[in-house]
Every structure is written in structure tokens, then in C-alpha cells.
Amino acid sequence: MERPKTLAEALEALSRDGAQALGGGQTLIPTLKQRLAAPSVLVSLSGIDEIKGATVADGTLAVGGGTTHAAVAREAAKAYPALAWLAGHIGDPAVRNRGTIGGSLANNDPSACYPAAVLASGATVVTNAREIAADAFFDGMFTTALEEAEIITAVRFQVPERAAYAKFPQPASRFALTGVFVAKYADEVRVAVTGASEDGVFRWAEAEAALTARFAPGSVDGLSVAARGMIGDLHGTPEYRAHLVKVMTRRAVEAAD
Amino acid sequence: MAMVCMTVNGNPASGEVEGRTLLVEFLREGLGLTGTHVGCDTSQCGACVVHLDGAAVKACTVFALDCEGAEVRTIEGMANPDGTLGPIQQAFQDHHGLQCGFCTPGMVMSAAALLAETPKPSEAEVRTYLEGNICRCTGYHNIVKAILAASGQDVAAAAAE
């Protein structure tokens, strides 16, 4: 294991064959234990202070890629309460003290919470090499636009006028069985759904159009979500998740402030 | 193998570890501090919770080498200097907050982290904070009582059923 102190040292270490970045390790370490990954070198990002912490300027919240969920829950509470609430309900307190926003986004678990916030906020994922719009970042289950040895250094959120995240938790894993993040901006409403689709996080276009026309819980009542392509497992059928998408969207609109 | 150095319960601790050595393995097998338990080894159960630079973490899901230079506190560091039980530990005994005791080290460490953040938590806050700590004996009620008592609150009204 390498433990660089700077981003430059981390990038150099990651350029080696078989090297893998390690964020907070709350997904990667269990994955290694199951022998689902076997990198030759782990490059721990936890000692790199320059990618930690949250700052606010001109209605934009910038969160360092190495910021833990617990730190986002604290530091974004005033600037972006819906994001802070989401961060404060990932996993459990001990997991939140280690897991990071950059690690969660790079992994893009189809049931992770952060992808919903990033996509619904139209956030910008900043890496060592470039800036990636949220709409171009998520590329299906466990897949993103990130290249090999590319590190998420920050995520920039345009803070919406109103927003909320409604999570239906799967109580054993503490992931979202279905979670919906709704963000209302001056000119549009964005709705992102996690935990439901086999393709990972997605935007629900019909709900966005209805909520842009009228931002009220009842606006989604006449809509329906097709079960096709939804995740089916012992925790819920595709039909159940499709139903939850609508219910959780409604709840998020009700909670949005 | 690589050398790792940290402070554990206020004392310097170091040892040779592999890259894959987990913090909990270093504590138990390297330092002989077997109070920290391994329950599930999948970061679900919370029996292995310790404090890393003041924050509760699951020691089964942190690499030892990632703790270089860190301050670690384990259940062995929770007793009073004279060896008697610390206030949270004593409250667990007084309120029957344990039966088999396997989850107790993690429960006590999570409780200590909660009370450091929130000195007078409500019953709901205690239960929410313990989401990542699983107990298969007590049904949690007496654990919640013990933590409320350790915070100096009256537990007669709380968690009665």
C-alpha cells in the first residue's frame, strides 16, 4: 500500500500497473475480502488533505473528493441541507466516518445515495484531468466516465432553490432500495432515481417535466413508471421498485425546502 | 511487510504488518488487545468499532497501514485509570446492557462517540446512532437505557418497553 500526501504523488503511484485507488474503503475493502478484486498496489487517498472539505462561493458548493460522508453532513448543512441530509443517512455512523463522496461516485453502486444527488443537481465532477458534467459521468451499474488512474478531486454543486432526498432504505445493507433526489432550479426541476434501475442512477424525465410545470406532490400522481429494466431481487420485485420510484418522488417533493 | 506506528490508548504502538492487515487484526494479533471483537468481518455488525482520531470506525474495514500516525482508542482504553469500569461501561453493567457480551465493546465505543458529539441524546438519537451495531441478545432496550444513564439522564421514563 502507498499512502501519498499529495495529489501529484497519488497520480504517480496510480500510474503503476495494477494500482488501484482506495478512498475510505467502505466498499473496496469488503470487495477485496470477497476476492472480487485483486489489485497489486493500493494507493490510499485518505492522507491527501488538499481533496478534503467543503467550501461555498456564489451559490456553488464545492466538496473535495476525499471528504467523508460525516464531514459533508456537518459542513454542507447550511449551504445545501438536502445534500447534508443524504450524506448523514448513508450506511451508519462508523461507515460515514470513513466513506468518501469521491469513492462513492467512482464506484457508482446502483443503490448508492450520492449519485442521485449529483445527477439531480446537475453537478460537475472535477478530476485531476478535467471536469465532467453529471449527465455524462454515470455510465450504468458500477461504470463511470472515469479513466484509469483518474482521481475525483472535487464535486461542484449549484445549490438549488428547493431540494430533498427521499430514501427507502434496505435495512440490512443500509443502501437505498429506492431513493429519489428532487432539485428545483429557477428554470427546471431535476429528478434522479437510485436503487431502482438495472442501469444504475437515472433521471425520470416525465416527472421532471410535470414538476417543472407545477412543483407540487400531486404533479406526479398521473405518471407511472415501467417495471421493465428495474432491479428484481429478494428485497423487491421490479414492479415494487417502479412503484417506489413514484412514491419516493412524491415524498421528496413534499419534503423539499 | 511494512512498519506501522500509531498511538493506541495513549501509548505508542508499532509493528510489522502486511499491506492487507486490517486495523482489527493489528490490534488483536499484533498488540494482543483482544477486547475489540470481530463479529461479521463485513462492516455490518459493529463489534469491532474503535475510535480513529476521535471518530468511530469499523476496525475490520480499515487497513492498519492507513492508520499510520493516528490516535486509536479501543475498549481497553475505556476503563478508569485505576482499572475500574469507566462511566459508560458501568452503566452497561448497572442496566444489564449486555448478555453474551460479544457486541459490547463496539456498543460502548459507539456510545462514547455519540456522547462526545451529543452529550444528552434523546432515546431516538441513541437508537439511530446504534444503527450499525447489532446485538442478538438484549433486544437493545437495556443498551439504550445504559447509554441514556451514562449521559446523566433519568432512564426511568425511557425505553420502558
Interface residues (C-beta under 8 A of the other chain):
Chain A: M1 R3 L22 G25 Q26 I29 P30 L32 K33 L42 S44 S46 A70 G91 D92 P93 A94 V95 N97 R98 A172 R174
Chain B: A2 G19 R20 L22 D41 T42 S43 Q44 G46 V49 L52 A55 A56 V57 K58 T61 V62 F63 L65 D66 E68 S110 A113 L114 Y129 E131 G132 N133
